[in-house]
Amino acid sequence: MARSRLSFLNDNGPIVKYCQKCGCRIPVSSPYDKCKECMKKELFPKVKEFINENYDVNEMVLAQEFGIDRSLIHEWVREGHLEYKKNPFRGDYRDM
């Protein structure tokens, strides 16, 4: 069956998706069951701890480790929530 322009509708009206934690609406196309704010509250401390425990970490490693999109991690870096980390063994700064 081909998708039409109105494929976002079902018999009861528009298909909507809600965050499991706070109940706010999230895009139907989102692969996650939570909104960005709830994901940040839940995952951010774990991601930050992982970065602090591991020196050679980048966005790809974090995305694979936590099963989240690299763009979300990049957004946290861009917003200043995650910072570059100095590797004491090399004396240089690494991303996160």
C-alpha positions, -999 to +999 in steps of 0.1 A: +000+000+000+015+034-010+017+061+015-004+091+008-001+127+020-026+118+047-007+088+060-003+106+094-040+101+099-057+070+113-094+062+118-095+083+150-076+113+136-040+123+135-014+099+148+004+115+178+032+103+201+037+113+237+067+113+260+066+083+284+079+105+313+063+139+311+035+133+285+044+161+261+040+156+224+070+144+205+074+140+167+059+108+154+091+102+134+112+102+166+129+069+173+127+076+210+098+072+235+109+103+255+113+140+247+147+156+245+144+172+279+135+139+296+163+121+278+187+148+289+176+145+325+179+107+324+210+101+302+231+132+307+245+122+341+254+088+328+271+102+296+291+127+317+302+100+341+313+078+311+333+107+297+350+113+330+360+077+333+372+073+297+397+096+280+394+086+243+357+092+239+340+109+210+304+113+198+304+081+179+315+060+209+289+077+231+261+072+205+269+035+204+274+031+241+241+047+250+220+040+219+213+076+212+218+098+181+251+116+176+232+148+169+219+148+205+254+145+219+266+172+195+238+195+207+249+190+243+285+199+234+274+229+214+252+241+243+281+238+267+267+210+288+296+187+278+331+201+276+364+192+260+385+171+283+422+172+288+440+139+285+467+139+312+487+113+293+490+133+261+487+169+273+461+177+246+424+184+245+400+158+231+364+164+221+346+157+254 
